């Protein structure tokens, strides 16, 4: 039969390994969703496994009744959008000269950048710098100290290096400046790489709660992750009546807050996924 494929041992082992990884990845998500939607009695008795037992949305109603949640959602969206934009802009600009072999001091600067992956000043000196710059209780305290992540810079630098040098040479002959080459040619051709590192930046900002706890003292500026953390830790101790009034299991409340925090990431990933499949060489000139 034409086009038939022979099933090899490698194919079988590969399929089994990928299946195990998929199950290990999906199980926690399905379990959390099932518990958040199940009846209280089923949750307390431990009868929930992968599918909800009954349908109970009271946990979500009680969580969303808290007036802090909508404001925290807007704060997280704002911090994540601004932070990711600054990350991508600064990373794209920094990676371009480092990818040029004619750039003076290229190896030295790369060595200094790589060293930051192993040596860090620590949170106290960083906090003092942010404080002296007057950035406390501002969005800039969350965005500027983390404007460039070393690993993402290296990834984008490698992408630039793999692009055909003929593109830049042709632009230079036409009289284009380095800024014009970067913003009009290099960055538009780097969408797959930018989408990849952009997703990591997005997830980093969206899931961040430690830095906002340190740099933000105004509770009205708290992002979603900090508010959800406070709810998970303090509700059972300081507001136990919330669970009693709704006759809800604490597990359902906890898992409902986790599901709410996952929604933006789950919605964004499918849009970025199409760029991953195109490969790191997409957009570079061939031949």
C-alpha positions in Angstrom: 0.0 0.0 0.0 1.4 3.3 -1.1 2.1 5.8 1.7 1.9 3.3 4.5 4.1 3.9 7.5 6.0 1.2 9.4 5.5 1.4 13.2 8.9 1.2 14.8 9.9 0.7 18.5 11.0 4.3 18.6 7.5 5.4 17.5 5.8 3.3 20.2 8.1 4.5 23.0 7.8 8.1 21.8 4.0 7.9 21.9 4.0 6.4 25.4 6.4 9.0 26.7 4.4 11.9 25.2 1.2 10.4 26.5 2.6 10.2 30.1 3.7 13.8 29.8 0.3 14.9 28.5 -1.5 13.2 31.3 0.8 14.6 34.0 0.3 18.1 32.5 -3.5 17.9 32.1 -4.5 16.1 35.3 -3.9 18.9 37.7 -5.8 21.4 35.5 -8.7 19.0 35.1 -8.8 18.2 38.8 -8.8 21.8 39.9 -11.6 22.7 37.4 -13.6 19.7 38.5 -13.4 20.5 42.2 -14.3 24.2 41.6 -17.5 23.1 39.8 -18.6 20.2 42.0 -21.2 20.0 44.8 -19.8 20.7 48.2 -20.8 17.3 49.6 -18.9 15.5 46.8 -15.8 17.7 47.4 -15.8 17.1 51.1 -16.2 13.3 50.7 -13.4 13.2 48.2 -15.5 11.8 45.3 -14.2 14.3 42.7 -11.6 12.9 40.4 -11.5 14.3 36.8 -15.1 15.3 36.2 -17.4 17.5 38.3 -19.9 15.8 40.6 -23.0 17.9 40.0 -22.7 21.6 38.9 -22.1 24.2 41.6 -21.0 27.8 40.6 -21.3 29.2 44.1 -17.5 29.2 44.6 -17.1 31.5 41.6 -20.0 33.7 42.7 -18.5 34.2 46.1 -15.0 34.9 44.8 -16.3 37.5 42.3 -18.5 39.1 44.9 -15.3 40.5 46.4 -14.9 44.0 45.0 -11.1 43.5 44.9 -11.2 41.0 42.1 -12.3 43.2 39.2 -9.9 45.9 40.2 -7.1 43.4 40.6 -7.9 41.9 37.2 -7.5 45.3 35.5 -4.3 46.0 37.4 -2.9 42.7 36.2 -3.9 43.3 32.6 -2.3 46.8 32.8 0.9 45.6 34.4 1.3 42.6 32.1 0.6 44.5 28.9 3.0 47.4 29.8 5.7 45.1 31.2 5.6 42.7 28.2 5.8 45.6 25.8 8.8 47.1 27.6 10.4 43.6 27.7 10.0 43.0 24.0 11.1 46.5 23.0 14.3 46.5 25.2 15.2 42.9 24.3 14.8 43.5 20.6 17.0 46.6 20.8 19.7 45.0 23.0 19.9 41.8 21.0 20.5 43.5 17.7 24.0 45.0 18.2 25.0 41.9 20.2 24.2 39.8 17.1 26.5 41.8 14.8 30.0 40.4 14.7 31.4 43.8 13.9 30.1 45.3 17.2 33.0 46.5 19.3 33.2 44.8 22.7 30.6 42.2 21.7 32.2 39.3 23.6 32.8 41.4 26.7 29.2 42.6 26.9 27.9 39.1 26.4 30.1 37.8 29.2 28.7 40.5 31.5 25.2 39.7 30.5 25.6 35.9 31.0 27.2 36.5 34.4 23.9 38.0 35.6 22.4 34.5 35.3 24.8 33.3 38.1 25.4 36.4 40.2 22.7 38.6 41.5 22.9 41.5 43.9 19.8 40.3 45.8 16.5 41.7 46.7 17.7 44.3 49.3 20.1 46.2 47.0 17.5 46.1 44.2 14.8 47.4 46.6 17.1 50.3 47.7 17.7 51.2 44.1 14.0 51.2 43.3 13.4 53.3 46.4 16.1 55.8 45.6 14.6 56.3 42.1 11.2 57.0 43.6 9.6 54.1 41.8 7.8 52.5 44.9 4.0 52.2 44.5 4.3 52.7 40.7 4.0 50.3 37.8 7.5 51.2 36.8 8.8 49.3 39.9 7.5 46.2 38.3 8.5 46.8 34.7 11.9 48.6 34.7 14.0 46.4 37.0 13.0 43.3 34.9 13.1 45.0 31.5 15.4 42.4 30.0 15.6 38.7 30.9 18.9 37.2 30.1 17.7 33.9 28.6 15.2 35.6 26.4 17.9 38.1 25.2 20.2 35.1 24.3 17.3 33.4 22.4 16.5 36.6 20.3 20.2 37.2 19.7 20.6 33.7 18.3 17.6 34.3 16.1 19.1 37.5 14.7 22.4 35.7 14.0 20.7 33.0 12.0 19.0 35.6 9.7 20.7 36.1 6.3 23.3 38.9 6.3 22.3 39.7 2.8 19.1 41.4 4.1 21.1 43.9 6.2 23.8 44.4 3.5 21.1 45.3 0.9 19.5 47.8 3.4 22.9 49.4 4.1 23.5 49.8 0.4 20.1 51.5 0.1 21.2 54.0 2.8 19.1 52.6 5.7 20.4 53.4 9.2 20.7 50.7 11.9 17.5 51.9 13.6 15.6 51.7 10.3 17.0 48.2 9.6 16.0 47.1 13.1 12.5 48.4 13.2 11.6 48.1 9.5 13.2 44.8 8.6 14.6 42.8 11.5 11.8 43.1 14.0 9.0 42.3 11.4 10.9 39.2 10.3 11.3 38.1 14.0 7.7 37.6 14.8 8.1 33.8 15.7 10.9 34.6 18.1 9.2 37.6 19.6 6.0 35.6 20.0 7.9 32.8 21.8 9.7 35.0 24.3 6.7 37.3 24.6 4.7 34.4 25.9 7.3 33.8 28.6 7.4 37.5 29.5 3.6 37.5 29.6 3.4 34.5 31.9 6.1 36.0 34.1 4.3 39.2 34.7 0.9 37.7 35.0 2.0 35.1 37.6 4.2 37.6 39.5 3.2 38.2 43.1 6.5 38.5 45.0 7.7 41.8 43.4 4.2 43.5 43.8 4.2 42.5 47.4 7.6 44.2 47.9 7.2 47.3 45.8 3.5 48.0 46.2 2.0 49.1 49.6 -1.2 50.5 48.2 -3.7 47.6 48.2 -5.7 49.3 45.4 -2.7 48.7 43.1 -2.4 45.0 43.9 -2.5 42.7 40.9 -4.7 39.6 40.7 -2.1 37.1 42.0 -1.5 39.1 45.2 -5.2 39.4 45.9 -5.8 35.7 45.2 -2.9 34.8 47.5 -4.4 36.9 50.3 -7.8 35.2 49.8 -6.3 31.7 49.9 -4.2 32.4 53.0 -6.4 34.7 55.1 -10.0 33.7 54.1 -10.0 30.6 56.2 -8.6 32.4 59.2 -10.0 36.0 59.0 -13.1 35.5 57.0 -14.2 32.0 57.6 -17.8 33.1 57.5 -17.5 33.5 53.7 -17.2 29.7 53.4 -19.9 29.1 56.0 -22.4 31.4 54.5 -22.0 29.8 51.1 -21.8 26.3 52.5 -18.8 25.8 50.4 -15.8 23.5 50.8 -12.5 25.4 51.2 -11.0 23.4 48.4 -13.7 24.7 46.0 -13.0 28.3 46.9 -9.2 27.8 46.5 -9.6 26.0 43.1 -12.0 28.6 41.8 -9.5 31.4 42.5 -6.8 29.3 40.7 -9.0 28.7 37.7 -9.7 32.5 37.4 -6.0 33.2 37.4 -5.4 30.7 34.6 -8.0 32.0 32.2 -6.0 34.8 30.5 -3.0 32.5 29.9 -5.2 29.8 28.4 -6.8 32.3 26.1 -3.6 33.8 24.9 -1.6 30.7 24.2 -3.6 29.5 21.2 -2.9 32.8 19.4 0.8 32.6 20.0 1.0 28.9 19.2 0.8 29.5 15.4 4.1 31.3 15.5 5.9 28.4 17.3 5.3 25.9 14.5 7.0 28.2 11.9 10.4 27.5 13.2 13.3 29.9 14.2 14.4 30.4 10.6 11.1 31.8 9.3 11.5 35.2 7.6 15.2 34.9 6.8 16.3 35.1 3.3 17.3 31.8 1.5 19.7 31.2 -1.3 
